[in-house]
Amino acid sequence: MNGWTWTATIALGVGVGAAVWGVVTGPLRRRVVAQNLSSALAAPGLLLLAQGYGRPAYVDLALLLALLGPVGTLVFARLLADDLAGDPPRAWAVTLAVAGYGAVVVLVLCAVTGPGRAMVKLLVVGALLIGGNLVASRALSGGFPGSRRG
Amino acid sequence: MNARTALVTALEVLGWWAALTLLWLVLISTVDTLEWAVGTSAALVGAVTARAARRAVGAR
């Protein structure tokens, strides 16, 4: 165990633990938000583990999660649109806090990695993670009413 | 398809191709000839698909 893996363990335990608790309890509007944030909480943990184990290939797991997590949320947003319309989620504080956590992790790892292709890859993962999460959160809140024309 | 449309199409596909190739080169671990060949081929397929997808969404 080193500092990276310790941080990752704590972040994964607290963050994803809280997200799982949010998914299994409470009203629907809280569950969808927790489901959306779970991938945004897990991906920085995977980035920290990649650094901790010294295996850059593990960054691909975070990349995949950052890509597929918001896509999954968009499916939920579409399928549950009728149920969420009357009681839409309003959780921007938590969403922005989680986005900030992702940004801090990515920036710290960029500083450690130094300039190069690996750093650009980290920035791509971070942009996908934060951008995807914000778009998915907005979709859950009914921010894209035109998308229901399908 | 007149000359102008063909030019715009070619430019758009070229733009997607360049961007996707760049993305590929950033995401792989070691850059060698085989990666270049596979990457540029996959990026070209992706570029044509990206243009088709953008047109399909824009046509709604």
Backbone of each chain as ProteinMPNN parsed JSONL, in Angstrom:
{"seq_chain_A": "MNGWTWTATIALGVGVGAAVWGVVTGPLRRRVVAQNLSSALAAPGLLLLAQGYGRPAYVDLALLLALLGPVGTLVFARLLADDLAGDPPRAWAVTLAVAGYGAVVVLVLCAVTGPGRAMVKLLVVGALLIGGNLVASRALSGGFPGSRRG", "coords_chain_A": {"N_chain_A": [[0.842, -1.205, 0.0], [0.566, 2.183, -0.881], [0.56, 5.836, -0.776], [-1.17, 6.552, -2.874], [-2.787, 4.264, -3.334], [-3.954, 4.053, -0.826], [-5.435, 6.45, -0.721], [-7.114, 5.958, -2.883], [-8.508, 3.711, -1.949], [-9.885, 4.759, 0.264], [-11.391, 6.755, -1.006], [-12.9, 5.235, -2.805], [-14.248, 3.557, -1.03], [-15.728, 5.333, 0.683], [-16.967, 7.116, -1.186], [-18.183, 5.488, -3.299], [-19.517, 3.756, -1.641], [-21.357, 5.496, -0.376], [-22.752, 6.222, -2.662], [-23.913, 3.793, -3.471], [-25.554, 3.346, -1.261], [-27.259, 5.541, -1.616], [-28.497, 4.752, -3.955], [-29.997, 2.511, -3.286], [-31.827, 3.352, -1.398], [-34.443, 5.675, -0.432], [-36.291, 8.288, -2.266], [-37.198, 8.226, -5.826], [-35.974, 10.354, -7.215], [-33.659, 10.809, -5.795], [-32.361, 8.406, -6.046], [-31.734, 8.177, -8.822], [-29.924, 10.244, -9.12], [-27.854, 9.395, -7.429], [-27.137, 7.056, -8.74], [-26.154, 8.168, -11.088], [-23.956, 9.585, -10.103], [-22.345, 7.585, -9.184], [-20.576, 6.436, -11.079], [-18.986, 8.637, -11.595], [-17.742, 8.89, -9.187], [-16.351, 6.521, -8.942], [-14.566, 6.385, -11.106], [-12.361, 8.331, -10.741], [-11.193, 7.0, -8.576], [-10.251, 4.674, -9.818], [-8.335, 5.835, -11.473], [-6.535, 6.728, -9.541], [-5.736, 4.271, -8.51], [-4.45, 3.193, -10.747], [-2.238, 4.856, -10.859], [-1.143, 4.261, -8.363], [-0.449, 1.547, -8.527], [1.345, 1.73, -10.535], [0.683, 1.149, -13.17], [-0.047, 2.192, -16.148], [-1.871, 1.226, -17.984], [-4.189, 0.658, -16.652], [-5.589, 2.98, -16.639], [-7.282, 2.912, -18.739], [-9.546, 1.604, -17.852], [-10.81, 3.534, -16.261], [-11.285, 5.369, -18.276], [-13.139, 3.981, -19.86], [-15.228, 3.723, -18.033], [-15.829, 6.408, -17.567], [-16.848, 6.995, -20.016], [-19.012, 5.207, -20.451], [-20.606, 5.43, -18.176], [-22.144, 7.991, -18.052], [-23.634, 7.489, -20.386], [-25.215, 5.323, -19.618], [-26.713, 6.612, -17.654], [-28.152, 8.379, -19.245], [-29.847, 6.622, -20.539], [-31.444, 5.808, -18.369], [-32.554, 8.313, -17.78], [-34.118, 8.695, -20.003], [-35.882, 6.483, -19.965], [-37.159, 6.819, -17.515], [-38.377, 9.223, -17.727], [-41.071, 10.086, -17.571], [-41.769, 9.495, -14.904], [-39.976, 11.09, -13.583], [-40.666, 13.615, -14.316], [-42.635, 14.875, -12.758], [-41.366, 15.127, -10.334], [-38.616, 16.243, -10.357], [-35.018, 15.679, -10.112], [-32.98, 17.728, -8.066], [-29.951, 18.412, -7.599], [-27.599, 19.952, -7.68], [-25.506, 20.893, -6.113], [-24.261, 18.602, -4.98], [-23.587, 17.302, -7.36], [-21.798, 19.13, -8.557], [-19.834, 19.123, -6.61], [-18.852, 16.492, -6.777], [-17.919, 16.574, -9.4], [-15.894, 18.445, -9.043], [-14.22, 16.984, -7.36], [-13.384, 14.95, -9.137], [-11.993, 16.59, -10.933], [-9.921, 17.588, -9.34], [-8.506, 15.213, -8.723], [-7.7, 14.422, -11.325], [-6.111, 16.628, -12.066], [-4.07, 16.567, -10.137], [-2.9, 14.09, -10.761], [-2.053, 14.682, -13.352], [-0.11, 16.596, -12.798], [1.735, 14.968, -11.516], [2.327, 13.136, -13.526], [3.469, 14.665, -15.574], [4.305, 16.581, -18.582], [3.171, 15.274, -21.735], [2.054, 12.465, -23.788], [0.669, 10.786, -22.048], [-0.336, 12.551, -20.171], [-2.104, 14.065, -21.706], [-3.919, 12.08, -22.259], [-4.95, 11.62, -19.695], [-6.196, 14.087, -19.325], [-8.138, 13.924, -21.327], [-9.684, 11.827, -20.308], [-10.544, 13.079, -17.935], [-12.047, 15.229, -18.978], [-14.084, 13.847, -20.338], [-15.217, 12.567, -18.154], [-16.127, 14.662, -16.407], [-17.563, 16.363, -18.139], [-19.412, 14.524, -19.276], [-20.759, 13.734, -16.978], [-21.97, 16.12, -16.119], [-23.654, 16.684, -18.284], [-25.302, 14.417, -18.199], [-26.48, 14.78, -15.696], [-27.945, 17.081, -16.176], [-29.73, 16.101, -18.056], [-31.187, 14.333, -16.461], [-32.513, 16.144, -14.84], [-34.432, 17.032, -16.504], [-33.503, 18.744, -18.444], [-33.318, 18.672, -21.182], [-35.755, 19.006, -22.92], [-36.569, 18.742, -25.59], [-35.517, 16.358, -26.442], [-37.261, 14.265, -26.218], [-38.727, 13.884, -28.403], [-37.619, 12.057, -30.094]], "CA_chain_A": [[0.0, 0.0, 0.0], [1.218, 3.491, -0.835], [-0.389, 6.932, -0.607], [-2.177, 6.532, -3.945], [-3.774, 3.195, -3.127], [-4.721, 4.402, 0.373], [-6.423, 7.456, -1.118], [-8.108, 5.316, -3.739], [-9.343, 2.844, -1.122], [-10.806, 5.588, 1.052], [-12.318, 7.418, -1.923], [-13.84, 4.239, -3.328], [-15.098, 3.077, 0.064], [-16.671, 6.363, 1.116], [-17.743, 7.648, -2.305], [-19.055, 4.496, -3.937], [-20.413, 3.275, -0.585], [-22.449, 6.462, -0.257], [-23.546, 6.171, -3.892], [-24.733, 2.571, -3.421], [-26.598, 3.605, -0.27], [-28.224, 6.441, -2.232], [-29.252, 4.069, -5.015], [-30.935, 1.505, -2.755], [-32.797, 3.924, -0.459], [-34.963, 7.003, -0.714], [-37.175, 8.484, -3.42], [-36.599, 7.994, -7.144], [-35.119, 11.475, -7.648], [-32.353, 10.649, -5.168], [-31.72, 7.193, -6.573], [-31.131, 8.395, -10.14], [-28.734, 11.093, -8.944], [-26.79, 8.558, -6.868], [-26.683, 6.168, -9.817], [-25.339, 8.957, -12.01], [-22.691, 9.989, -9.484], [-21.514, 6.436, -8.81], [-19.468, 6.281, -12.032], [-18.09, 9.789, -11.425], [-16.965, 8.668, -7.962], [-15.499, 5.334, -9.093], [-13.515, 6.581, -12.118], [-11.135, 8.881, -10.148], [-10.572, 5.947, -7.78], [-9.488, 3.81, -10.734], [-7.147, 6.595, -11.89], [-5.583, 6.699, -8.426], [-5.186, 2.915, -8.425], [-3.5, 3.044, -11.855], [-1.004, 5.522, -10.428], [-0.601, 3.575, -7.198], [0.165, 0.282, -8.94], [2.317, 1.997, -11.589], [0.274, 0.495, -14.414], [-0.837, 3.172, -16.903], [-2.935, 0.583, -18.755], [-5.43, 0.659, -15.869], [-6.322, 4.223, -16.921], [-8.319, 2.583, -19.712], [-10.776, 1.26, -17.119], [-11.453, 4.797, -15.922], [-11.762, 5.947, -19.539], [-14.358, 3.261, -20.24], [-16.281, 4.058, -17.07], [-16.212, 7.795, -17.811], [-17.601, 7.028, -21.269], [-20.246, 4.436, -20.392], [-21.442, 5.85, -17.054], [-23.155, 8.955, -18.477], [-24.533, 6.877, -21.377], [-26.198, 4.57, -18.839], [-27.628, 7.56, -17.013], [-29.052, 8.916, -20.265], [-30.885, 5.603, -20.74], [-32.373, 5.946, -17.243], [-33.26, 9.586, -17.916], [-35.127, 8.53, -21.047], [-36.901, 5.508, -19.57], [-37.881, 7.274, -16.328], [-38.703, 10.634, -17.949], [-42.423, 10.38, -17.098], [-41.777, 9.469, -13.443], [-39.142, 12.178, -13.058], [-41.173, 14.925, -14.73], [-43.365, 15.5, -11.659], [-40.513, 15.281, -9.153], [-37.279, 16.167, -10.955], [-33.911, 15.81, -9.174], [-32.256, 19.009, -7.982], [-28.809, 18.074, -6.745], [-26.437, 20.532, -8.344], [-24.381, 21.033, -5.186], [-23.548, 17.327, -4.934], [-23.03, 17.032, -8.689], [-20.609, 19.96, -8.763], [-18.795, 18.673, -5.681], [-18.245, 15.283, -7.339], [-17.146, 17.009, -10.569], [-14.678, 19.061, -8.524], [-13.362, 15.888, -6.884], [-12.764, 14.369, -10.327], [-11.041, 17.547, -11.497], [-8.74, 17.634, -8.46], [-7.743, 13.974, -8.918], [-7.065, 14.448, -12.649], [-5.053, 17.64, -12.095], [-2.944, 16.074, -9.342], [-2.231, 13.041, -11.534], [-1.367, 15.356, -14.463], [1.103, 17.206, -12.254], [2.698, 13.899, -11.23], [2.732, 12.492, -14.777], [4.318, 15.543, -16.381], [3.802, 16.756, -19.943], [3.349, 14.143, -22.654], [0.802, 11.847, -24.245], [-0.058, 10.245, -20.901], [-1.06, 13.646, -19.543], [-3.235, 14.397, -22.571], [-4.906, 11.015, -22.055], [-5.614, 11.904, -18.424], [-7.088, 15.231, -19.522], [-9.291, 13.434, -22.093], [-10.528, 11.085, -19.356], [-11.174, 14.049, -17.048], [-13.068, 15.977, -19.714], [-15.207, 12.935, -20.537], [-15.81, 12.294, -16.85], [-16.854, 15.815, -15.875], [-18.554, 16.785, -19.132], [-20.47, 13.521, -19.361], [-21.544, 13.75, -15.755], [-22.802, 17.321, -16.084], [-24.712, 16.527, -19.293], [-26.251, 13.414, -17.719], [-27.242, 15.391, -14.605], [-28.928, 18.004, -16.763], [-30.771, 15.285, -18.674], [-32.037, 13.815, -15.395], [-33.345, 17.235, -14.335], [-35.357, 17.448, -17.56], [-32.909, 19.883, -19.105], [-33.365, 18.534, -22.653], [-37.142, 18.593, -23.217], [-36.734, 18.397, -27.014], [-34.974, 15.029, -26.754], [-38.27, 13.228, -26.109], [-39.39, 13.683, -29.701], [-37.013, 10.838, -30.556]], "C_chain_A": [[0.874, 1.251, 0.0], [0.136, 4.573, -0.734], [-1.513, 6.917, -1.629], [-3.248, 5.48, -3.663], [-4.596, 3.443, -1.857], [-5.831, 5.393, 0.015], [-7.528, 6.826, -1.946], [-9.049, 4.452, -2.912], [-10.366, 3.66, -0.34], [-11.854, 6.226, 0.134], [-13.364, 6.437, -2.449], [-14.805, 3.792, -2.232], [-16.162, 4.091, 0.445], [-17.588, 6.778, -0.037], [-18.709, 6.642, -2.887], [-20.001, 3.879, -2.905], [-21.622, 4.189, -0.427], [-23.359, 6.401, -1.482], [-24.457, 4.94, -3.887], [-25.869, 2.751, -2.42], [-27.68, 4.515, -0.871], [-29.08, 5.744, -3.276], [-30.318, 3.152, -4.412], [-31.956, 2.09, -1.801], [-33.346, 5.234, -1.011], [-35.834, 7.068, -1.954], [-36.416, 8.354, -4.744], [-35.63, 9.102, -7.52], [-33.738, 11.39, -7.014], [-31.619, 9.456, -5.755], [-31.048, 7.45, -7.92], [-29.877, 9.265, -10.034], [-27.573, 10.255, -8.414], [-26.242, 7.604, -7.92], [-25.771, 6.915, -10.776], [-23.967, 9.263, -11.4], [-21.779, 8.802, -9.186], [-20.337, 6.263, -9.771], [-18.472, 7.428, -11.891], [-17.263, 9.663, -10.156], [-15.988, 7.518, -8.134], [-14.333, 5.605, -10.037], [-12.253, 7.243, -11.548], [-10.424, 7.871, -9.258], [-9.726, 5.021, -8.642], [-8.223, 4.514, -11.228], [-6.082, 6.565, -10.8], [-4.946, 5.325, -8.291], [-4.167, 2.677, -9.537], [-2.161, 3.673, -11.486], [-0.334, 4.744, -9.304], [0.111, 2.286, -7.566], [1.208, 0.484, -10.041], [1.984, 1.316, -12.899], [-0.63, 1.439, -15.204], [-1.983, 2.538, -17.683], [-4.257, 0.6, -17.992], [-6.238, 1.935, -16.07], [-7.47, 3.947, -17.894], [-9.639, 2.207, -19.038], [-11.543, 2.523, -16.765], [-12.028, 5.463, -17.167], [-13.092, 5.313, -19.949], [-15.526, 3.63, -19.33], [-16.78, 5.482, -17.301], [-17.065, 7.916, -19.059], [-18.983, 6.378, -21.105], [-21.177, 4.868, -19.254], [-22.524, 6.843, -17.451], [-24.126, 8.376, -19.516], [-25.625, 6.073, -20.661], [-27.211, 5.481, -18.178], [-28.625, 8.129, -18.018], [-30.174, 7.923, -20.563], [-31.921, 5.691, -19.63], [-33.213, 7.211, -17.394], [-34.38, 9.457, -18.943], [-36.263, 7.621, -20.579], [-37.766, 6.025, -18.422], [-38.39, 8.701, -16.492], [-40.084, 10.974, -17.385], [-42.476, 10.434, -15.573], [-41.027, 10.654, -12.852], [-39.73, 13.552, -13.358], [-41.875, 15.626, -13.577], [-42.496, 15.812, -10.457], [-39.048, 15.239, -9.591], [-36.178, 16.331, -9.908], [-33.311, 17.205, -9.23], [-31.094, 18.786, -7.047], [-27.542, 18.662, -7.316], [-25.247, 20.66, -7.414], [-23.571, 19.746, -5.143], [-22.877, 17.047, -6.268], [-21.748, 17.825, -8.913], [-19.486, 19.55, -7.822], [-18.078, 17.444, -6.233], [-17.416, 15.636, -8.573], [-15.838, 17.644, -10.128], [-13.693, 18.026, -8.006], [-12.642, 15.227, -8.059], [-11.693, 15.275, -10.905], [-9.771, 17.593, -10.661], [-7.871, 16.402, -8.681], [-6.994, 14.021, -10.255], [-5.907, 15.445, -12.675], [-3.835, 17.201, -11.29], [-2.168, 15.021, -10.132], [-1.485, 13.63, -12.733], [-0.057, 15.958, -13.972], [2.164, 16.151, -11.988], [3.234, 13.297, -12.522], [3.71, 13.35, -15.57], [3.811, 15.599, -17.81], [4.101, 15.55, -20.832], [1.999, 13.559, -23.025], [-0.016, 11.316, -23.073], [-0.887, 11.333, -20.223], [-2.277, 14.05, -20.387], [-4.335, 13.352, -22.399], [-5.677, 11.243, -20.759], [-6.603, 13.055, -18.581], [-8.324, 14.827, -20.321], [-10.249, 12.681, -21.164], [-11.268, 12.061, -18.443], [-12.294, 14.818, -17.736], [-14.3, 15.122, -19.955], [-15.97, 12.731, -19.236], [-16.696, 13.448, -16.401], [-17.939, 16.259, -16.854], [-19.719, 15.821, -19.214], [-21.369, 13.551, -18.149], [-22.475, 14.964, -15.699], [-23.955, 17.217, -17.093], [-25.77, 15.542, -18.801], [-27.098, 13.973, -16.581], [-28.318, 16.318, -15.149], [-30.07, 17.226, -17.421], [-31.725, 14.74, -17.613], [-32.992, 14.884, -14.879], [-34.35, 17.712, -15.373], [-34.833, 18.613, -18.354], [-32.952, 19.841, -20.619], [-34.774, 18.107, -23.068], [-37.323, 18.16, -24.662], [-36.316, 16.977, -27.333], [-36.043, 13.956, -26.726], [-38.999, 13.006, -27.43], [-38.92, 12.389, -30.347], [-37.369, 10.432, -31.924]], "O_chain_A": [[1.811, 1.36, 0.791], [-1.051, 4.266, -0.621], [-2.661, 7.225, -1.31], [-4.446, 5.753, -3.741], [-5.776, 3.097, -1.799], [-6.992, 5.215, 0.384], [-8.711, 7.106, -1.753], [-10.258, 4.456, -3.143], [-11.546, 3.314, -0.28], [-13.044, 6.238, 0.449], [-14.55, 6.756, -2.531], [-16.008, 3.663, -2.458], [-17.346, 3.765, 0.523], [-18.811, 6.794, 0.1], [-19.91, 6.897, -2.965], [-21.134, 3.52, -3.227], [-22.761, 3.728, -0.352], [-24.579, 6.513, -1.366], [-25.628, 5.029, -4.254], [-27.007, 2.362, -2.685], [-28.872, 4.289, -0.661], [-30.245, 6.094, -3.468], [-31.414, 3.027, -4.958], [-32.889, 1.385, -1.418], [-32.784, 5.821, -1.936], [-36.088, 6.058, -2.609], [-35.185, 8.369, -4.786], [-34.571, 8.828, -8.086], [-32.754, 11.837, -7.603], [-30.402, 9.492, -5.939], [-29.924, 7.001, -8.147], [-28.899, 9.059, -10.753], [-26.443, 10.383, -8.887], [-25.035, 7.369, -7.99], [-24.753, 6.388, -11.225], [-22.947, 9.208, -12.087], [-20.582, 8.979, -8.961], [-19.222, 5.977, -9.336], [-17.267, 7.233, -12.045], [-16.193, 10.264, -10.054], [-14.909, 7.53, -7.541], [-13.228, 5.114, -9.807], [-11.155, 6.768, -11.838], [-9.195, 7.872, -9.18], [-8.626, 4.629, -8.255], [-7.175, 3.887, -11.385], [-4.894, 6.401, -11.077], [-3.757, 5.217, -7.992], [-3.139, 2.039, -9.311], [-1.098, 3.114, -11.756], [0.886, 4.584, -9.289], [1.151, 1.96, -6.992], [1.88, -0.466, -10.44], [2.879, 0.944, -13.657], [-1.837, 1.488, -14.966], [-2.958, 3.214, -18.012], [-5.325, 0.563, -18.602], [-7.418, 1.989, -15.725], [-8.49, 4.637, -17.886], [-10.715, 2.458, -19.581], [-12.76, 2.592, -16.937], [-13.111, 6.046, -17.129], [-14.037, 6.003, -20.331], [-16.654, 3.824, -19.785], [-17.981, 5.748, -17.242], [-17.9, 8.813, -19.167], [-19.992, 6.92, -21.556], [-22.393, 4.697, -19.348], [-23.705, 6.584, -17.22], [-25.305, 8.73, -19.527], [-26.797, 6.125, -21.036], [-28.404, 5.182, -18.137], [-29.794, 8.338, -17.693], [-31.313, 8.321, -20.808], [-33.124, 5.657, -19.891], [-34.423, 7.195, -17.169], [-35.455, 10.034, -18.778], [-37.441, 7.929, -20.762], [-38.956, 5.718, -18.349], [-38.792, 9.329, -15.513], [-40.257, 12.034, -16.783], [-43.138, 11.301, -15.002], [-41.372, 11.162, -11.785], [-39.346, 14.542, -12.735], [-41.738, 16.84, -13.42], [-42.845, 16.668, -9.644], [-38.321, 14.31, -9.239], [-36.37, 17.041, -8.92], [-33.155, 17.787, -10.303], [-31.227, 18.951, -5.835], [-26.526, 17.976, -7.433], [-24.102, 20.551, -7.853], [-22.346, 19.777, -5.254], [-21.729, 16.605, -6.308], [-20.745, 17.291, -9.388], [-18.313, 19.62, -8.189], [-16.852, 17.355, -6.17], [-16.34, 15.074, -8.781], [-14.796, 17.423, -10.744], [-12.483, 18.164, -8.183], [-11.439, 14.972, -7.991], [-10.627, 14.816, -11.315], [-8.667, 17.633, -11.206], [-6.653, 16.513, -8.813], [-5.806, 13.702, -10.319], [-4.848, 15.156, -13.232], [-2.698, 17.432, -11.703], [-0.938, 15.047, -10.173], [-0.413, 13.146, -13.096], [0.975, 15.852, -14.635], [3.352, 16.393, -12.203], [4.42, 12.982, -12.628], [4.659, 12.838, -16.164], [2.991, 14.776, -18.217], [5.137, 14.898, -20.7], [0.948, 14.072, -22.639], [-1.245, 11.383, -23.09], [-1.998, 11.078, -19.758], [-3.345, 14.341, -19.848], [-5.522, 13.678, -22.391], [-6.896, 11.083, -20.716], [-7.709, 13.012, -18.041], [-9.425, 15.308, -20.051], [-11.464, 12.871, -21.223], [-12.465, 11.904, -18.199], [-13.358, 15.034, -17.156], [-15.427, 15.592, -19.8], [-17.2, 12.723, -19.214], [-17.862, 13.253, -16.057], [-19.081, 16.501, -16.464], [-20.878, 16.237, -19.222], [-22.587, 13.413, -18.261], [-23.628, 14.849, -15.283], [-25.085, 17.608, -16.8], [-26.969, 15.775, -18.952], [-28.292, 13.684, -16.496], [-29.447, 16.343, -14.658], [-31.229, 17.635, -17.354], [-32.935, 14.688, -17.835], [-34.133, 14.589, -14.523], [-35.049, 18.699, -15.145], [-35.614, 19.4, -18.888], [-32.661, 20.838, -21.279], [-34.972, 16.978, -23.517], [-38.15, 17.292, -24.94], [-36.704, 16.434, -28.367], [-35.785, 12.834, -27.163], [-39.784, 12.069, -27.569], [-39.675, 11.709, -31.041], [-36.897, 9.401, -32.405]]}, "seq_chain_B": "MNARTALVTALEVLGWWAALTLLWLVLISTVDTLEWAVGTSAALVGAVTARAARRAVGAR", "coords_chain_B": {"N_chain_B": [[-25.14, 15.471, -55.967], [-23.283, 18.323, -55.919], [-20.209, 20.097, -56.845], [-19.474, 21.755, -54.756], [-20.798, 20.713, -52.486], [-19.557, 18.233, -52.391], [-16.976, 19.014, -51.782], [-17.303, 20.176, -49.233], [-18.182, 17.927, -47.83], [-15.917, 16.263, -48.068], [-14.051, 17.81, -46.676], [-15.168, 17.797, -44.131], [-15.097, 15.074, -43.429], [-12.352, 14.702, -43.524], [-11.578, 16.374, -41.421], [-12.77, 15.08, -39.173], [-11.375, 12.687, -39.406], [-8.714, 13.437, -38.924], [-8.968, 14.387, -36.282], [-9.859, 12.089, -34.91], [-7.772, 10.307, -35.398], [-5.747, 11.599, -34.006], [-6.796, 11.375, -31.429], [-6.673, 8.593, -31.105], [-3.868, 8.223, -31.146], [-3.215, 9.478, -28.82], [-4.347, 7.888, -26.89], [-3.17, 5.349, -26.951], [-0.44, 3.198, -25.77], [2.243, 2.748, -26.757], [3.718, 4.154, -29.641], [3.866, 2.86, -32.797], [4.555, 1.516, -36.123], [2.537, -0.335, -36.798], [0.48, 0.441, -35.078], [-0.043, 2.968, -36.113], [-1.072, 2.213, -38.649], [-3.36, 0.659, -37.994], [-4.691, 2.54, -36.415], [-5.159, 4.813, -38.103], [-6.783, 3.606, -40.03], [-9.023, 2.733, -38.52], [-9.825, 5.231, -37.609], [-10.617, 6.442, -39.971], [-12.897, 4.973, -40.73], [-14.406, 5.652, -38.478], [-14.625, 8.391, -38.923], [-16.236, 8.634, -41.228], [-18.558, 7.442, -40.209], [-19.098, 9.242, -38.135], [-19.777, 11.56, -39.513], [-22.089, 10.693, -40.818], [-23.703, 10.184, -38.583], [-23.898, 12.744, -37.473], [-25.289, 14.076, -39.472], [-27.652, 12.603, -39.427], [-28.685, 13.269, -36.913], [-28.892, 16.041, -37.174], [-30.877, 16.252, -39.054], [-33.326, 15.945, -37.881]], "CA_chain_B": [[-24.098, 16.141, -55.18], [-22.454, 19.173, -56.755], [-18.792, 20.168, -56.45], [-19.339, 22.415, -53.458], [-21.199, 19.752, -51.455], [-18.512, 17.207, -52.296], [-15.83, 19.601, -51.09], [-17.636, 20.31, -47.806], [-18.182, 16.572, -47.273], [-14.534, 15.79, -47.952], [-13.391, 18.549, -45.601], [-15.668, 17.364, -42.832], [-14.55, 13.741, -43.142], [-10.926, 14.895, -43.229], [-11.474, 16.927, -40.07], [-13.063, 13.992, -38.232], [-10.304, 11.696, -39.524], [-7.544, 13.969, -38.214], [-9.242, 14.459, -34.845], [-9.945, 10.733, -34.351], [-6.416, 9.749, -35.405], [-5.05, 12.226, -32.879], [-7.317, 10.755, -30.205], [-6.1, 7.245, -31.04], [-2.444, 8.307, -30.801], [-3.09, 9.892, -27.422], [-4.848, 6.863, -25.97], [-2.372, 4.122, -26.941], [0.731, 3.311, -24.895], [3.455, 2.938, -27.56], [3.417, 4.505, -31.031], [4.719, 2.226, -33.813], [3.957, 1.512, -37.463], [1.28, -1.085, -36.785], [-0.533, 1.284, -34.429], [-0.405, 3.991, -37.088], [-1.922, 1.623, -39.688], [-4.662, 0.317, -37.417], [-5.334, 3.756, -35.93], [-5.685, 5.641, -39.188], [-7.893, 2.874, -40.661], [-10.193, 2.817, -37.643], [-10.263, 6.617, -37.553], [-11.322, 6.766, -41.214], [-14.244, 4.402, -40.566], [-15.08, 6.487, -37.489], [-14.91, 9.706, -39.49], [-17.413, 8.499, -42.101], [-19.688, 7.197, -39.323], [-19.392, 10.46, -37.389], [-20.505, 12.486, -40.387], [-23.436, 10.148, -41.009], [-24.448, 10.378, -37.339], [-24.193, 14.168, -37.32], [-26.361, 14.429, -40.419], [-28.899, 11.983, -38.972], [-29.196, 14.056, -35.787], [-29.233, 17.369, -37.644], [-32.034, 16.216, -39.947], [-34.574, 15.815, -37.128]], "C_chain_B": [[-23.243, 16.997, -56.109], [-21.043, 19.301, -56.171], [-18.634, 20.753, -55.054], [-19.703, 21.454, -52.318], [-20.132, 18.697, -51.261], [-17.315, 17.735, -51.521], [-16.092, 19.703, -49.592], [-17.62, 18.939, -47.126], [-16.765, 16.074, -47.038], [-13.823, 16.487, -46.81], [-13.858, 18.073, -44.236], [-15.096, 16.003, -42.447], [-13.072, 13.838, -42.8], [-10.727, 15.415, -41.804], [-11.703, 15.869, -39.008], [-11.899, 12.999, -38.202], [-9.084, 12.15, -38.724], [-7.78, 13.946, -36.703], [-9.235, 13.059, -34.22], [-8.584, 10.042, -34.349], [-5.606, 10.297, -34.237], [-5.489, 11.589, -31.562], [-6.725, 9.365, -30.008], [-4.649, 7.294, -30.551], [-2.244, 8.721, -29.353], [-3.406, 8.73, -26.485], [-3.987, 5.602, -25.927], [-1.106, 4.328, -26.105], [2.018, 3.539, -25.688], [3.068, 3.17, -29.013], [4.394, 3.776, -31.948], [3.936, 2.122, -35.126], [2.607, 0.805, -37.484], [0.157, -0.259, -36.164], [-0.995, 2.391, -35.369], [-1.392, 3.421, -38.11], [-3.315, 1.342, -39.152], [-5.422, 1.582, -37.025], [-5.933, 4.592, -37.039], [-6.853, 4.938, -39.889], [-9.155, 2.999, -39.817], [-10.735, 4.234, -37.608], [-11.012, 7.011, -38.819], [-12.751, 6.22, -41.176], [-15.056, 5.26, -39.599], [-15.474, 7.838, -38.061], [-16.151, 9.67, -40.378], [-18.663, 8.294, -41.25], [-20.101, 8.46, -38.578], [-20.17, 11.445, -38.247], [-21.936, 12.006, -40.604], [-24.289, 10.392, -39.769], [-24.826, 11.845, -37.168], [-25.315, 14.597, -38.258], [-27.69, 13.856, -39.966], [-29.509, 12.786, -37.827], [-29.661, 15.423, -36.279], [-30.501, 17.405, -38.475], [-33.36, 16.154, -39.203], [-35.397, 17.092, -37.13]], "O_chain_B": [[-22.557, 16.471, -56.985], [-20.723, 18.7, -55.145], [-17.788, 20.319, -54.272], [-19.001, 21.389, -51.308], [-19.825, 18.305, -50.135], [-16.713, 17.024, -50.717], [-15.232, 19.368, -48.778], [-17.123, 18.791, -46.01], [-16.441, 15.541, -45.976], [-13.081, 15.857, -46.057], [-13.066, 17.956, -43.301], [-14.669, 15.79, -41.312], [-12.589, 13.149, -41.902], [-9.838, 14.967, -41.08], [-10.933, 15.763, -38.054], [-11.487, 12.53, -37.14], [-8.498, 11.383, -37.96], [-6.906, 13.538, -35.938], [-8.679, 12.86, -33.14], [-8.266, 9.288, -33.43], [-4.876, 9.564, -33.569], [-4.666, 11.301, -30.693], [-6.327, 8.996, -28.903], [-4.246, 6.528, -29.675], [-1.243, 8.369, -28.728], [-2.806, 8.603, -25.418], [-4.064, 4.85, -24.956], [-0.74, 5.455, -25.773], [2.805, 4.42, -25.342], [2.205, 2.479, -29.555], [5.599, 4.024, -31.9], [2.799, 2.583, -35.221], [1.655, 1.279, -38.105], [-0.972, -0.257, -36.655], [-2.18, 2.718, -35.423], [-2.413, 4.04, -38.409], [-4.318, 1.722, -39.756], [-6.624, 1.698, -37.262], [-7.078, 5.034, -36.941], [-7.81, 5.595, -40.299], [-10.225, 3.329, -40.329], [-11.949, 4.438, -37.579], [-11.939, 7.819, -38.763], [-13.698, 6.915, -41.544], [-16.223, 5.562, -39.845], [-16.531, 8.373, -37.728], [-17.009, 10.55, -40.301], [-19.705, 8.89, -41.52], [-21.29, 8.728, -38.405], [-21.106, 12.089, -37.773], [-22.878, 12.799, -40.578], [-25.458, 10.762, -39.879], [-25.946, 12.156, -36.763], [-26.184, 15.384, -37.882], [-28.729, 14.504, -40.087], [-30.727, 12.964, -37.779], [-30.706, 15.913, -35.853], [-31.137, 18.452, -38.597], [-34.416, 16.295, -39.82], [-36.474, 17.134, -36.536]]}, "name": "protein", "num_of_chains": 2, "seq": "MNGWTWTATIALGVGVGAAVWGVVTGPLRRRVVAQNLSSALAAPGLLLLAQGYGRPAYVDLALLLALLGPVGTLVFARLLADDLAGDPPRAWAVTLAVAGYGAVVVLVLCAVTGPGRAMVKLLVVGALLIGGNLVASRALSGGFPGSRRGMNARTALVTALEVLGWWAALTLLWLVLISTVDTLEWAVGTSAALVGAVTARAARRAVGAR"}
